[in-house]
Amino acid sequence: MVCLFAQMMSRDADGRYWLISPGEKGTITVEDVPFLAVELFTGGSGREQVVSFRTNVDDLVTVDQDHPIYFADCPQTGEVVPYVTVRDGLDARLTRPVYYELVALGFEERFDDEELYGLWSSGTFFPLGRLTDPD
């Protein structure tokens, strides 16, 4: 039932979450994001690597330019938290074990004279953190 409702979820331009069925439409409250990334899959290696996640509602999302990994402050704790875009403005928070797996896949890259730690997926580099302090 949860997976069925998850497929009916959407988010509007104002950031409100909606459940839209053929017969009804209503807003719902989401404290942080609606989904969790609970499993990580990889294929290839280095710059040819492809990273994918399975969410708690069995969505599969491959990390690419349309489905980036990004970091934001958690509204409840203020901590910096990793997320991935799943679809149509709906995001998943990476669970701690999945994030640790992701970090283990990363390596150092130099961009614009800055040392970054991150990983490649679908031909795009996704920074996970800086290795040096910005000046």
TAZI-V808173 format. One record per residue. SS is DSSP state (alpha for helix, beta for strand, coil for the rest). PHI is phi as a letter, one per 30 degrees, with the letter a starting at -180 (NA if undefined). PSI is psi in radians with two decimals (* if undefined). Layout:
ss:SS phi:PHI psi:PSI
ss:SS phi:PHI psi:PSI
This chain:
ss:coil phi:NA psi:-0.72
ss:alpha phi:d psi:-0.75
ss:alpha phi:d psi:-0.65
ss:alpha phi:d psi:-0.81
ss:alpha phi:d psi:-0.63
ss:alpha phi:d psi:-0.62
ss:alpha phi:d psi:-0.38
ss:coil phi:c psi:0.00
ss:beta phi:d psi:2.50
ss:beta phi:b psi:3.00
ss:beta phi:b psi:2.34
ss:coil phi:c psi:3.09
ss:coil phi:d psi:-0.40
ss:coil phi:d psi:-0.01
ss:coil phi:i psi:0.07
ss:coil phi:d psi:2.50
ss:beta phi:c psi:2.46
ss:beta phi:b psi:2.53
ss:beta phi:c psi:2.12
ss:beta phi:b psi:2.00
ss:coil phi:c psi:2.98
ss:coil phi:e psi:-0.46
ss:coil phi:c psi:-0.27
ss:coil phi:b psi:2.82
ss:beta phi:b psi:2.27
ss:beta phi:a psi:2.64
ss:beta phi:d psi:2.68
ss:beta phi:b psi:2.74
ss:coil phi:c psi:2.25
ss:coil phi:b psi:2.12
ss:coil phi:d psi:-0.75
ss:coil phi:b psi:-1.46
ss:coil phi:b psi:2.78
ss:coil phi:d psi:-0.33
ss:beta phi:b psi:2.85
ss:beta phi:b psi:2.40
ss:beta phi:d psi:1.99
ss:beta phi:c psi:-0.16
ss:beta phi:b psi:2.51
ss:beta phi:c psi:2.43
ss:beta phi:b psi:2.55
ss:beta phi:b psi:2.69
ss:beta phi:b psi:2.55
ss:coil phi:i psi:-2.99
ss:coil phi:a psi:2.88
ss:alpha phi:h psi:-2.37
ss:alpha phi:d psi:-0.24
ss:alpha phi:c psi:0.03
ss:coil phi:d psi:2.57
ss:beta phi:b psi:2.20
ss:beta phi:c psi:2.34
ss:beta phi:b psi:2.72
ss:beta phi:b psi:2.63
ss:beta phi:c psi:2.33
ss:beta phi:c psi:3.01
ss:coil phi:d psi:-0.15
ss:coil phi:c psi:0.41
ss:coil phi:i psi:0.38
ss:coil phi:d psi:2.47
ss:beta phi:c psi:2.26
ss:beta phi:b psi:2.26
ss:beta phi:c psi:2.25
ss:coil phi:d psi:2.12
ss:beta phi:a psi:-2.94
ss:coil phi:d psi:-0.55
ss:coil phi:d psi:-0.27
ss:beta phi:b psi:1.18
ss:coil phi:d psi:2.76
ss:beta phi:d psi:2.34
ss:beta phi:b psi:2.91
ss:beta phi:b psi:2.47
ss:beta phi:b psi:2.83
ss:beta phi:d psi:2.29
ss:coil phi:d psi:2.25
ss:coil phi:d psi:-0.53
ss:coil phi:d psi:-0.69
ss:coil phi:c psi:-0.35
ss:coil phi:i psi:-0.05
ss:coil phi:d psi:2.66
ss:beta phi:d psi:2.22
ss:beta phi:b psi:2.48
ss:beta phi:d psi:2.45
ss:beta phi:b psi:2.85
ss:beta phi:b psi:2.43
ss:beta phi:d psi:2.23
ss:beta phi:c psi:-1.00
ss:beta phi:a psi:2.57
ss:coil phi:h psi:0.85
ss:coil phi:i psi:0.14
ss:beta phi:c psi:2.29
ss:beta phi:c psi:2.84
ss:beta phi:b psi:2.43
ss:beta phi:d psi:2.31
ss:beta phi:d psi:2.24
ss:coil phi:d psi:2.78
ss:alpha phi:e psi:-0.84
ss:alpha phi:d psi:-0.67
ss:alpha phi:d psi:-0.71
ss:alpha phi:d psi:-0.73
ss:alpha phi:d psi:-0.69
ss:alpha phi:d psi:-0.74
ss:alpha phi:d psi:-0.80
ss:alpha phi:d psi:-0.64
ss:alpha phi:d psi:-0.36
ss:alpha phi:d psi:-0.22
ss:coil phi:d psi:2.97
ss:beta phi:a psi:3.01
ss:beta phi:d psi:2.45
ss:beta phi:b psi:2.63
ss:beta phi:c psi:2.13
ss:beta phi:b psi:2.21
ss:coil phi:h psi:0.85
ss:coil phi:h psi:0.48
ss:beta phi:b psi:2.29
ss:beta phi:d psi:2.09
ss:beta phi:b psi:2.64
ss:beta phi:c psi:2.28
ss:beta phi:a psi:-2.81
ss:beta phi:b psi:2.76
ss:beta phi:c psi:2.48
ss:beta phi:a psi:2.28
ss:coil phi:h psi:0.64
ss:coil phi:i psi:0.13
ss:beta phi:b psi:2.44
ss:beta phi:d psi:2.29
ss:beta phi:c psi:1.87
ss:beta phi:d psi:2.43
ss:beta phi:c psi:-0.31
ss:beta phi:l psi:2.88
ss:beta phi:d psi:2.56
ss:coil phi:c psi:-0.28
ss:coil phi:b psi:2.68
ss:coil phi:d psi:2.40
ss:coil phi:d psi:2.55
ss:coil phi:d psi:*
